[in-house]
Amino acid sequence: MTATKPYHHGELRPALLDAANAIIRDSGIEGLSMRRLADQVGVSRTAPYHHFKDKNDLLCAIAEIGFEAQDRMISEILEGTESEESEALFTRWVRAYIRFAHDNPETYDLMYGKEIWKRGTPTPSLQQISKGSFRLWVDLVARTQQQRILPASHSALRTAQASWAALHGLARLLIDGIYVERDDLEEIAETVVALITRSRPD
């Protein structure tokens, strides 16, 4: 058994999350267990349970971190850009979303995949942060509708749901290896924007 390390309480949680992410990258979600995680970090096999009650709780925590990172990325795009045209903002957001999914495939799978939302049980905090993240998208869609970049024939919510479905589908194609050329990402993102906005009124 691996010798335990004297982690302070506040240091162990991020160490466990980092190690869990590494295991998932190397072996997939099925390769992650609380026992293997403890051995990887070098702590007792009961130590992870002081921070995560089970594997589902751990996976939800990783997904939450993903939403936080995605939200920061989006907020940086939107911050201080009130004078920027919404079409440019919309394009930047789409590019950033696709790039995030491409660069963080394992995290993206947990954020939006069936491992948590169908097979597992999303924690209340994960549900809250995921809803807040989608609200950022709805707000941007509403803004682009007001500036007649996106069609306003449907509500901002329905338009956001439909356009996000298109983005998510593209992200899945990238993650699953159907689209593999990173150099194509920018052009694909621009094409997505053109397809979503082409039905806007003149």
Secondary structure, 3 states (H helix, E strand, C coil): CCCCCCCCHHHHHHHHHHHHHHHHHHHCHHHCCHHHHHHHHCCCCCHHHHCCCCHHHHHHHHHHHHHHHHHHHHHHHHCCCCCCCHHHHHHHHHHHHHHHHHHCHHHHHHHHCHHHHCCCCCCHHHHHHHHHHHHHHHHHHHHHHHCCCCCCCCCHHHHHHHHHHHHHHHHHHHHCCCCCCHHHHHHHHHHHHHHHHCCCCC
